[in-house]
Amino acid sequence: MAELETFPNPYPGRDYSIAIDCPEWTAVCPKTGQPDFGTIRLRYTPEERCVELKSLKLYMFSFRNQGIFHEAVTNQILEDLVAALEPRKLEVVGDFNVRGGITTVVTAHYKQGDPMRAGRKD
C-alpha cells in the first residue's frame, strides 16, 4: 500500500472543507476476478494536516490489482486517512460503476472525538 503523505494545514484555526474526487479508481472483484471501477469522493475538514495529492493518487492506484469488496475498500480508505490526517471530520463515498445491472454506493463517516470502532474482520 502506498504511503499517504501530509503537509501542515495553512489555516488550522478555521473550519473549512476540502473535497477531492478520484474518478479513476479501480480494483478487482474478490469473487470473480473481474475489474471494478468507480469514483471515490473525499470530503474532510482538516485539523493540523492536509493530504498531499500525489501521494493520494499513488495510494488510490495501489488498489488496482487488489481483490477487495466495495464495503471494505471504502472503510479502509476512511481508516487510513483518519490515521494519516486526524481530521475534524471525514466522509468517504465509494460510488462504484454498474455491474450486472447493479450499482453500489458506500458511505463511511468519521467525526473527531468519535471512537474508531473495530475495523476489518478477517
N, C-alpha and C positions, 0 to 999 in steps of 0.2 A: 504494500500500500504506500503510495506517495505521501510524503510529509506535508502537512498544512503549515505554511509559514504565515507569520503575522507581522504587523507593524503597529506602532503606537497610534492610538486614536487621537487625531489632532484636536478634538473637542470633547474630552471625556466628561466634562461637566454638563453637557447638553444632551437631552433626549432627541435623537434623530434616527431615522431608519435607513437601512441600506437594502436595496433589492437587487438580487443577482439571478439571472436566468441562464440555465445551461441547457440549451435546446438540442444538443447533440449527444446526450447521454446514451450509452449502450452497455449491455451486459449479455449474459447468456441465460436462458431459462434452465434452471437446475433439473427439470423433469425431462425436457425434450432436447436440450442442447441447441435449440434454435435461438437466433439473436433476438434480444429485446431492445426496443428503442423507446425513448421518452424524453421529457423535459423535466429537469429538476429546478425548482424555484426556491430560492432562499430569501427570507425577509428577516432582518435582525436589527436590534438596537444594541450598538456596541457599548462596552464598558471601557476597559483600558486598551483593548486591542481590536484591530480590524484584520480580516483575512486578505492576504496578498493574492491577487487574481491569477498569476501564472501558476503558483503552487496549487490553487484550487482547480485550475484546468487539468493539471497533471494528476491530481487526486481523482477527479471525476473520470479521467481516461483510464485510471488503474482498475476500474470495474469492468473494462471492455471484455476480458476473457474469463471473468469470474461467473460461476453459476450461483445466482442469488435471487431469492423471491423479492417481489416489489415491496412487501411489508418490511422485510429485513433490511433492504438497502436504504429505504427512507429513514428508518430508525438508526441505522449505523451512521449515516451521514449526520443526523442530528447529534448523536453521542460524540462523534469525532469533532464536530465543530464546537460543541459546548466545551469539550476538553481543551481545545486549542484557544478559544476566544474568551470563555467565561462571560458571555454576553448578558445584557439585561433581559432580553427576550430573543427568541429564535423560533422561526417556523420553517419547516422543510416540507415542500409539496412535491411528491413524485407523480407526475402526470404521464402515464405510460400509454403508448400507441396501441391501437386496436390490434387484437389477435384473435382469430376465430369468432369475430363479431362482438367481442367484449373489450371495453376499455376499463382501466383501473386508475383511480386517483387515491393516493395515500397521503395523509397529512399528519405530521408529528410536530408537537409544540414543546417549548421549554420556556419557563419564566424564572428569572433569578430568585433564589430563595426556595424554589420547589425542589424537593429531592429528586435526583435521577433514580428512578426505580430500577429494579433488576433488569439487566439487559437480556441479551440473546439466550435462548435455551438451546444448547447443542446436544 
